[in-house]
């Protein structure tokens, strides 16, 4: 499974990617919509995680592109949790479902 994390803060995106790696989850993180769209178009993404800071217009565009490629979407924000907890509570269960 490959996860694409899209957020606006590079530090947070990198922290989530590192936490995923600790659980054996392969992923990549981007902060720019064009990069996210390129990854989604590449056909090797299983889950798109959209960060809480991603604007509504971008969010809509990303979700449409994900749907066109059969990619599941997770939009649950961190809500103050550390990235490791977020990955364990949100991403791992979704990938195991």
Secondary structure, 3 states (H helix, E strand, C coil): CEEEEECCCHHHHHHHHHHHHCCCCEEEEECCHHHHHHHHHCCCCCEEEECCCCCHHHHHHHHHHHHHCCCEEECCCCCCCCHHHHHHHHHHHHHHC
